[in-house]
Amino acid sequence: MIRTPLTELLGIRYPVVQAAMGYVSGPRLAAATSDAGGLGLIASATMTLAELENAISETAGRTAAPFGVNLRADAPDAAERIRLIVDRHVPVASFAQAPKPELIAALKDAGVVTIASVGARRHAEKVAAWGIDAVIATGGEGGGHVGSVPTSLLIPQIAAAVDIPVIAAGGFFDGRGLVAALAWGAAGVAMGTRFLLTSDSPVPDAVKQVYLAAGLDGTVVTRRVDGVPHRVLRTTMVDHLEGARAGAQARAGAQARAGARAGAQARAGAQARAGARTGTGWLSGPRRAAALVQSARNATTFRAAGGLSWREMIAQGRAMRRDSELTWGQVLMAANTPVLLRAAMVDGRPDLGLMSSGQVTGLIGDLPSCAELIEAIMTEAGDCLDRLEALRKT
Ligand SMILES: Cc1cc2nc3c(=O)[nH]c(=O)nc-3n(C[C@H](O)[C@H](O)[C@H](O)COP(=O)(O)O)c2cc1C
């Protein structure tokens, strides 16, 4: 047994948290993790309020152990989501990005344990001052939206700066990592990619196989998806997005800025119109998903080639919509990351979708159940502590 301030705070057997993953960490994965003695988190940002309500009921039906809901403080219906968490007696709420003091207070007043995700010391200090109960600090190795500071530097820095439990994330997959995190001053670990690659994860097998085949250099941090650094599996589509940037920069160097914008607008407008003709319903079939990806490429190329800000792009989108048959939905969906994630994680199309991934995917080669995974981690952590203790005696 390894008891830490985190296991005490949450009332869980093991200091292992399953990090929130959109379209991946629903009731099945969260309940399997909690049932195995860790903490499962339902990712709610990609769910409607009604879907979240069902997910909470289903998770509570699958496990009697504590679990949590991960939410965005800037969701338009954040207050309703919090009311749902409180009414349904969900023991833990975690914030995907910056929380708000009043939301933390509302949860804490109702006895819900609050956790915030942070990527920098100043964020950890700020949320600790707002009364948050624990933080998940994620280093640059992690999957999804990431900062640039490696886990090995970020965790000791944050653990020294705040008095609340720090949950280390970014690159963890085994018992050695858990011991390392504890040595850095953390109270436990959170893992995303490792839990995605379990038999309890709902991700289609074809997609899991792509993750398993990736090496340590199989991921890339790109801003091309949604404008902020996002670690994803390196695929043909991501290479294309990155390539479009290089091409756009070269063109921008060769052409006058205004000329480039006009050219990009014309090209993207023509491409988007062509894409729009291939289908109007999203994600109900491979051709429609392909049209969506084409549309996303168009939007991104459109923005990059002209050196446009998103504000300018929206203005251009308005113009596009005025003089073409594109709907607002199509214009906006063109840059819609969740839809691209969904194409892979739910529809099982690794060729069409985006796959957020930590670098750790390059060290993972199996698909254990959550129970097998957590047991293996705890056994290895115990062995590791014994080995270290033996070093002291010799
Ligand atoms: C497929 C995938 C989807 C993710 N989706 C979300 C999300 O919806 N919200 C969120 O806050 N973080 C999300 N993340 C980030 C994770 O919560 C976590 O920070 C990260 O996976 C930790 O790094 P690791 O993958 O090396 O364990 C996602 C990560 C992955 C791999």
The ligand as a Gaussian input file, in Angstrom:
#p B3LYP/6-31G(d) Opt

LIG

0 1
 C       -6.856000      11.176000     -26.696000
 C       -6.710000      12.269000     -25.678000
 C       -7.764000      13.143000     -25.468000
 C       -7.661000      14.157000     -24.506000
 N       -8.752000      14.966000     -24.288000
 C       -8.701000      15.870000     -23.269000
 C       -9.854000      16.617000     -22.914000
 O      -10.931000      16.458000     -23.508000
 N       -9.750000      17.520000     -21.901000
 C       -8.583000      17.680000     -21.203000
 O       -8.539000      18.499000     -20.286000
 N       -7.460000      17.002000     -21.531000
 C       -7.505000      16.082000     -22.516000
 N       -6.394000      15.331000     -22.805000
 C       -5.158000      15.488000     -21.989000
 C       -5.178000      14.496000     -20.813000
 O       -6.175000      14.858000     -19.875000
 C       -3.818000      14.435000     -20.068000
 O       -3.422000      15.740000     -19.709000
 C       -2.701000      13.810000     -20.885000
 O       -3.169000      12.675000     -21.581000
 C       -1.524000      13.415000     -19.979000
 O       -0.441000      12.944000     -20.718000
 P       -0.179000      11.397000     -21.116000
 O       -1.044000      11.134000     -22.305000
 O        1.287000      11.347000     -21.405000
 O       -0.573000      10.539000     -19.948000
 C       -6.459000      14.313000     -23.778000
 C       -5.391000      13.442000     -24.004000
 C       -5.506000      12.418000     -24.925000
 C       -4.339000      11.468000     -25.128000

